[in-house]
Structures are given as C-alpha cells and as structure tokens.
C-alpha cells in the first residue's frame, strides 16, 4: 500500500489507468520482470484506483494498492516508489509519503467472506462463444462486452477460464486450477453497477470498455479453493489487470 498526499488541487481523473500502468512498468524496467511487458500474457500484478475517489485538494490523503503473486516484483515497485516519490497519475499530482506491505487472505477453510471489485471488471465474450450463451453477435472477430442482459452464466464461465490461465502461469504445475475441482469459486454474485469508460490502451489507441462492479460471496471449501481465491486477490480477475481493471479486495 502506498500512502499519497496531493501536491495540488485537482479534479479526480477517471482516466488514470494508462498513466499509472506506465509508472509501474517503469519501475520494472531493467529488472527480471521487464520481459512481461510485451509477452501478451497476464502480467501478474494489478492495482487499485487512488482512493477514495473525489475531487482533490492540496494536502489531501489518498491510498493506492498494488498486488501481485510475486513478492520480489512488489519489492521492485516499492523501491522505485520510495526512490522517486513524485507520482503523477493522469492529472492528479501526488507525493508518496510511505509504502508498506499487506498480506490479505480469504481465510482458512470454513471462512465466509466477500470479495468486492475495487475497480471495474472487464469480461469480454469471444464471438465463437456467443451462440453457446445465446448472445446475438453482429459477426466478425470482435468480442462482446458482458452486460446484465447476458445473465451471470457467461460472466462466471469467462471469469473462471481467465483465472485458470493465471493459475497455469503463476502456480505450481501439479496443483489443480479452478476448473479442475468441484464447486464454484463464489457462492453469490451481487451486481453493483455497470458503466462505460474510455481507457487509453496504448499511446495511439483509446477504447470504451463496458465494465461492471460486483460483490462476490464465498465460503472457503478447502486449501485449493483458498489458493484460487487468494490468486484472484493477487493478480486480479477478468482482463486488462495491468490497467488496474479487475482489482478485488476482501470486505
């Protein structure tokens, strides 16, 4: 967690994603993690928005959470933030006052709890999956953004498939992934809202994504389930985690 103080008055910049991602990749430049930038795979980190949101006045305090399955990756980012304490996130100018480690955990088997998306969740349904889910597709190779009228079935399946991929990348090979075990990731799904936001994907490309915010209830079944849920905490759920989408936290 980084503790921030505002260096000047500013309107809250909801298009912060690209600038914040750039600072984190900058912190990893020249390290063993530099190659992840262009790999095309999930990068193994995710971050919150600067919170709480809202217009900023000079001296205001904000917080920023950065999560990863890899402690050394986080150590590199933390060292960079402490060395260069000026942090400009879009149009929001901050100074980093302190950085400290957190160890969130969903709890031992039998624990009940809730994960909440601190940032928007991006779920896109591939065109070849639309017929399976009964979703109209306009043709072509464009994926369809999940919306409430599509029901939770495709969202749950795509979310699990995405976490399966991250499990293959970041967990030991012999351990079962989310789709290899009986039982669902979550007991309940509460949709808080859906919204569209323009996001700079690259310097030359801006796209409008349809995102959603959720509360996910869970009961930890066993150690495998605990590991799957903690992986979601560490690397995010859904797509575009390096832009800060799909960040979840324990409530």
Buried (B, 14 or more C-beta within 10 A) or exposed (E): BBBBBBBEEBEBBEBBBBBBBBBBBEBBEEBEBEEBEEEEEBBBBBBBBBEEEEEBEEEBEBEBBBBBBBEEBBEBBBEBBEEEBEBBBBBBBBEBEEBEEEEEEBBEEEBEBBBBBBBBBBBBBBBEBBEEBEBEBEEEEEBBBBBEEBEBEBBBBBBBBBBBEBBEBBBEEEEEBBEEBEEBBBEEBEEEEBEEBEBBBEEEEEEEBBBBBBBBBBBBBEEBBBBBBBBBBBBBBBBBBBBBBBBBBBE
